[in-house]
Amino acid sequence: MIETPVPEQPGERPQHEQVDEIVASGPGGALAVAGIATAIVAAIWFVFYFVVFLPRGVIQ
């Protein structure tokens, strides 16, 4: 399906300038989601370690 470009309104900035502004602001949201996901995985690992492995004691 081919989309036809929407004509710009008078006085509105061109779309490519809006895109450039958005891209220049950086990937803050993506980094936040990645950081939260990493923190969750690390927390699950620590819980698993302290609840499962430490109570079993040293393997001989």
DOTOR-838807 format. One record per residue: z, x, y of N, C-alpha, C, O, CB in turn; residue in three letters. Coordinates in Angstrom, 3 decimals. Glycine has a CB too. Layout:
<vexkes>
VEXKE / n.zz / n.xx / n.yy / ca.zz / ca.xx / ca.yy / c.zz / c.xx / c.yy / o.zz / o.xx / o.yy / cb.zz / cb.xx / cb.yy / residuo
VEXKE / Z / X / Y / Z / X / Y / Z / X / Y / Z / X / Y / Z / X / Y / ALA .
...
</vexkes>
This chain:
<vexkes>
VEXKE / n.zz / n.xx / n.yy / ca.zz / ca.xx / ca.yy / c.zz / c.xx / c.yy / o.zz / o.xx / o.yy / cb.zz / cb.xx / cb.yy / residuo
VEXKE / 0.000 / 0.850 / -1.167 / 0.000 / 0.000 / 0.000 / 0.000 / 0.896 / 1.230 / 0.847 / 1.781 / 1.353 / 1.219 / -0.967 / -0.003 / MET .
VEXKE / -0.917 / 0.682 / 2.117 / -1.039 / 1.484 / 3.326 / -0.400 / 0.728 / 4.479 / -0.725 / -0.427 / 4.756 / -2.526 / 1.815 / 3.633 / ILE .
VEXKE / 0.533 / 1.427 / 5.151 / 1.190 / 0.807 / 6.292 / 0.450 / 1.193 / 7.570 / 0.060 / 2.344 / 7.761 / 2.680 / 1.228 / 6.368 / GLU .
VEXKE / 0.274 / 0.231 / 8.410 / -0.345 / 0.530 / 9.700 / 0.749 / 0.942 / 10.678 / 1.827 / 0.349 / 10.674 / -1.149 / -0.698 / 10.243 / THR .
VEXKE / 0.497 / 1.938 / 11.508 / 1.536 / 2.362 / 12.444 / 1.864 / 1.271 / 13.448 / 0.985 / 0.551 / 13.923 / 1.105 / 3.623 / 13.174 / PRO .
VEXKE / 3.135 / 1.168 / 13.755 / 3.594 / 0.175 / 14.717 / 3.337 / 0.720 / 16.121 / 3.743 / 1.842 / 16.427 / 5.112 / -0.166 / 14.506 / VAL .
VEXKE / 2.683 / -0.039 / 16.962 / 2.441 / 0.467 / 18.317 / 3.767 / 0.633 / 19.067 / 4.677 / -0.185 / 18.939 / 1.497 / -0.488 / 19.096 / PRO .
VEXKE / 3.851 / 1.700 / 19.843 / 5.074 / 1.972 / 20.582 / 5.159 / 1.082 / 21.809 / 4.147 / 0.719 / 22.409 / 5.144 / 3.445 / 20.986 / GLU .
VEXKE / 6.381 / 0.739 / 22.167 / 6.617 / -0.090 / 23.341 / 6.493 / 0.771 / 24.601 / 6.766 / 1.970 / 24.556 / 8.016 / -0.768 / 23.268 / GLN .
VEXKE / 6.091 / 0.184 / 25.702 / 6.028 / 0.956 / 26.939 / 7.412 / 1.483 / 27.310 / 8.401 / 0.753 / 27.235 / 5.457 / 0.100 / 28.083 / PRO .
VEXKE / 7.478 / 2.745 / 27.708 / 8.738 / 3.355 / 28.094 / 9.540 / 3.892 / 26.925 / 10.583 / 4.510 / 27.139 / 9.556 / 2.371 / 28.836 / GLY .
VEXKE / 9.093 / 3.679 / 25.699 / 9.800 / 4.162 / 24.517 / 9.310 / 5.568 / 24.189 / 8.129 / 5.879 / 24.343 / 9.591 / 3.204 / 23.304 / GLU .
VEXKE / 10.241 / 6.416 / 23.732 / 9.850 / 7.768 / 23.345 / 8.970 / 7.714 / 22.104 / 9.126 / 6.817 / 21.275 / 11.094 / 8.650 / 23.090 / ARG .
VEXKE / 8.055 / 8.653 / 21.967 / 7.230 / 8.692 / 20.742 / 8.111 / 8.887 / 19.508 / 9.187 / 9.482 / 19.573 / 6.173 / 9.831 / 20.828 / PRO .
VEXKE / 7.623 / 8.372 / 18.393 / 8.415 / 8.393 / 17.159 / 8.695 / 9.828 / 16.710 / 9.793 / 10.108 / 16.228 / 7.687 / 7.624 / 16.042 / GLN .
VEXKE / 7.743 / 10.735 / 16.854 / 7.968 / 12.102 / 16.393 / 9.099 / 12.770 / 17.172 / 9.794 / 13.624 / 16.621 / 6.684 / 12.924 / 16.525 / HIS .
VEXKE / 9.299 / 12.407 / 18.428 / 10.426 / 12.947 / 19.190 / 11.751 / 12.401 / 18.653 / 12.743 / 13.126 / 18.592 / 10.277 / 12.608 / 20.690 / GLU .
VEXKE / 11.765 / 11.140 / 18.269 / 12.973 / 10.559 / 17.682 / 13.298 / 11.241 / 16.360 / 14.461 / 11.530 / 16.078 / 12.802 / 9.039 / 17.473 / GLN .
VEXKE / 12.279 / 11.500 / 15.549 / 12.489 / 12.174 / 14.267 / 13.002 / 13.593 / 14.496 / 13.917 / 14.038 / 13.803 / 11.182 / 12.202 / 13.444 / VAL .
VEXKE / 12.428 / 14.301 / 15.454 / 12.882 / 15.659 / 15.762 / 14.347 / 15.667 / 16.188 / 15.096 / 16.569 / 15.813 / 12.013 / 16.275 / 16.864 / ASP .
VEXKE / 14.755 / 14.684 / 16.956 / 16.151 / 14.590 / 17.405 / 17.086 / 14.349 / 16.224 / 18.158 / 14.950 / 16.149 / 16.310 / 13.460 / 18.445 / GLU .
VEXKE / 16.692 / 13.481 / 15.309 / 17.518 / 13.184 / 14.133 / 17.637 / 14.413 / 13.245 / 18.728 / 14.730 / 12.772 / 16.927 / 12.006 / 13.333 / ILE .
VEXKE / 16.533 / 15.106 / 13.014 / 16.547 / 16.293 / 12.159 / 17.366 / 17.409 / 12.803 / 18.043 / 18.162 / 12.103 / 15.109 / 16.778 / 11.882 / VAL .
VEXKE / 17.312 / 17.520 / 14.112 / 18.049 / 18.575 / 14.812 / 19.558 / 18.368 / 14.718 / 20.316 / 19.332 / 14.829 / 17.624 / 18.631 / 16.277 / ALA .
VEXKE / 20.004 / 17.145 / 14.518 / 21.441 / 16.894 / 14.433 / 22.037 / 17.432 / 13.135 / 23.258 / 17.539 / 13.027 / 21.718 / 15.402 / 14.548 / SER .
VEXKE / 21.217 / 17.770 / 12.159 / 21.688 / 18.424 / 10.941 / 22.054 / 17.460 / 9.835 / 22.091 / 16.244 / 10.022 / 22.862 / 19.273 / 11.252 / GLY .
VEXKE / 22.327 / 18.045 / 8.664 / 22.621 / 17.241 / 7.475 / 24.109 / 16.962 / 7.310 / 24.657 / 17.176 / 6.228 / 22.099 / 17.939 / 6.239 / PRO .
VEXKE / 24.763 / 16.496 / 8.345 / 26.214 / 16.288 / 8.288 / 26.642 / 15.319 / 7.217 / 27.610 / 15.582 / 6.503 / 26.708 / 15.802 / 9.602 / GLY .
VEXKE / 25.957 / 14.216 / 7.086 / 26.330 / 13.215 / 6.081 / 26.161 / 13.729 / 4.662 / 27.007 / 13.481 / 3.803 / 25.505 / 11.960 / 6.264 / GLY .
VEXKE / 25.080 / 14.438 / 4.415 / 24.840 / 14.977 / 3.074 / 25.903 / 16.009 / 2.712 / 26.374 / 16.048 / 1.575 / 23.437 / 15.606 / 2.984 / ALA .
VEXKE / 26.278 / 16.841 / 3.675 / 27.322 / 17.831 / 3.404 / 28.666 / 17.157 / 3.161 / 29.450 / 17.620 / 2.332 / 27.436 / 18.823 / 4.567 / LEU .
VEXKE / 28.934 / 16.088 / 3.863 / 30.184 / 15.359 / 3.661 / 30.233 / 14.748 / 2.258 / 31.253 / 14.842 / 1.574 / 30.342 / 14.258 / 4.729 / ALA .
VEXKE / 29.152 / 14.133 / 1.837 / 29.103 / 13.531 / 0.497 / 29.243 / 14.608 / -0.577 / 29.964 / 14.418 / -1.556 / 27.781 / 12.746 / 0.297 / VAL .
VEXKE / 28.555 / 15.743 / -0.396 / 28.646 / 16.837 / -1.366 / 30.061 / 17.403 / -1.418 / 30.563 / 17.718 / -2.497 / 27.646 / 17.949 / -1.015 / ALA .
VEXKE / 30.698 / 17.531 / -0.275 / 32.067 / 18.039 / -0.238 / 33.048 / 17.106 / -0.916 / 33.925 / 17.551 / -1.657 / 32.494 / 18.270 / 1.184 / GLY .
VEXKE / 32.906 / 15.821 / -0.668 / 33.786 / 14.833 / -1.301 / 33.583 / 14.827 / -2.813 / 34.553 / 14.766 / -3.569 / 33.528 / 13.426 / -0.722 / ILE .
VEXKE / 32.340 / 14.888 / -3.253 / 32.056 / 14.902 / -4.693 / 32.635 / 16.148 / -5.344 / 33.193 / 16.072 / -6.439 / 30.540 / 14.830 / -4.949 / ALA .
VEXKE / 32.509 / 17.287 / -4.687 / 33.063 / 18.533 / -5.225 / 34.584 / 18.457 / -5.309 / 35.173 / 18.895 / -6.297 / 32.641 / 19.731 / -4.358 / THR .
VEXKE / 35.217 / 17.908 / -4.288 / 36.673 / 17.769 / -4.293 / 37.129 / 16.850 / -5.423 / 38.145 / 17.116 / -6.066 / 37.163 / 17.230 / -2.941 / ALA .
VEXKE / 36.396 / 15.782 / -5.667 / 36.750 / 14.854 / -6.752 / 36.639 / 15.545 / -8.105 / 37.524 / 15.406 / -8.949 / 35.843 / 13.603 / -6.718 / ILE .
VEXKE / 35.551 / 16.291 / -8.317 / 35.367 / 16.995 / -9.586 / 36.468 / 18.034 / -9.787 / 37.010 / 18.150 / -10.886 / 33.980 / 17.670 / -9.635 / VAL .
VEXKE / 36.806 / 18.787 / -8.745 / 37.865 / 19.790 / -8.851 / 39.211 / 19.119 / -9.146 / 39.987 / 19.626 / -9.956 / 37.952 / 20.625 / -7.551 / ALA .
VEXKE / 39.491 / 17.999 / -8.505 / 40.746 / 17.287 / -8.747 / 40.817 / 16.789 / -10.189 / 41.861 / 16.894 / -10.832 / 40.892 / 16.106 / -7.770 / ALA .
VEXKE / 39.724 / 16.255 / -10.690 / 39.704 / 15.787 / -12.082 / 39.942 / 16.960 / -13.032 / 40.664 / 16.822 / -14.019 / 38.355 / 15.092 / -12.410 / ILE .
VEXKE / 39.339 / 18.109 / -12.739 / 39.514 / 19.274 / -13.596 / 40.978 / 19.704 / -13.614 / 41.522 / 19.974 / -14.685 / 38.619 / 20.432 / -13.124 / TRP .
VEXKE / 41.629 / 19.775 / -12.446 / 43.030 / 20.169 / -12.390 / 43.928 / 19.173 / -13.127 / 44.844 / 19.579 / -13.841 / 43.478 / 20.300 / -10.941 / PHE .
VEXKE / 43.674 / 17.893 / -12.960 / 44.462 / 16.885 / -13.667 / 44.295 / 17.062 / -15.173 / 45.278 / 17.043 / -15.914 / 44.043 / 15.455 / -13.236 / VAL .
VEXKE / 43.073 / 17.232 / -15.622 / 42.811 / 17.430 / -17.047 / 43.523 / 18.682 / -17.549 / 44.114 / 18.671 / -18.629 / 41.295 / 17.532 / -17.312 / PHE .
VEXKE / 43.468 / 19.757 / -16.774 / 44.102 / 21.015 / -17.165 / 45.610 / 20.853 / -17.303 / 46.193 / 21.252 / -18.311 / 43.785 / 22.110 / -16.148 / TYR .
VEXKE / 46.242 / 20.263 / -16.280 / 47.700 / 20.150 / -16.303 / 48.205 / 19.084 / -17.268 / 49.322 / 19.201 / -17.771 / 48.206 / 19.849 / -14.921 / PHE .
VEXKE / 47.421 / 18.056 / -17.540 / 47.879 / 16.973 / -18.409 / 47.535 / 17.232 / -19.874 / 48.284 / 16.827 / -20.763 / 47.271 / 15.653 / -17.963 / VAL .
VEXKE / 46.412 / 17.901 / -20.136 / 45.982 / 18.079 / -21.528 / 46.270 / 19.488 / -22.043 / 46.879 / 19.636 / -23.103 / 44.492 / 17.782 / -21.657 / VAL .
VEXKE / 45.850 / 20.518 / -21.324 / 45.957 / 21.859 / -21.859 / 47.356 / 22.447 / -21.783 / 47.830 / 23.009 / -22.770 / 45.019 / 22.743 / -21.147 / PHE .
VEXKE / 48.025 / 22.339 / -20.658 / 49.355 / 22.952 / -20.533 / 50.383 / 22.359 / -21.484 / 51.171 / 23.120 / -22.048 / 49.852 / 22.809 / -19.122 / LEU .
VEXKE / 50.425 / 21.048 / -21.697 / 51.418 / 20.520 / -22.653 / 51.207 / 20.988 / -24.093 / 52.148 / 20.962 / -24.886 / 51.394 / 19.017 / -22.623 / PRO .
VEXKE / 50.002 / 21.412 / -24.444 / 49.757 / 21.853 / -25.819 / 50.317 / 23.232 / -26.085 / 50.533 / 23.596 / -27.241 / 48.279 / 21.844 / -26.116 / ARG .
VEXKE / 50.557 / 24.009 / -25.040 / 51.120 / 25.345 / -25.212 / 50.037 / 26.390 / -25.475 / 48.840 / 26.107 / -25.432 / 52.127 / 25.343 / -26.354 / GLY .
VEXKE / 50.502 / 27.601 / -25.747 / 49.593 / 28.720 / -25.987 / 49.035 / 28.631 / -27.391 / 49.775 / 28.405 / -28.349 / 50.305 / 30.070 / -25.775 / VAL .
VEXKE / 47.732 / 28.810 / -27.513 / 47.098 / 28.805 / -28.829 / 47.258 / 30.186 / -29.446 / 46.923 / 31.191 / -28.818 / 45.589 / 28.407 / -28.732 / ILE .
VEXKE / 47.772 / 30.243 / -30.682 / 47.998 / 31.545 / -31.350 / 47.112 / 31.703 / -32.552 / 47.167 / 32.729 / -33.230 / 49.457 / 31.696 / -31.772 / GLN .
</vexkes>
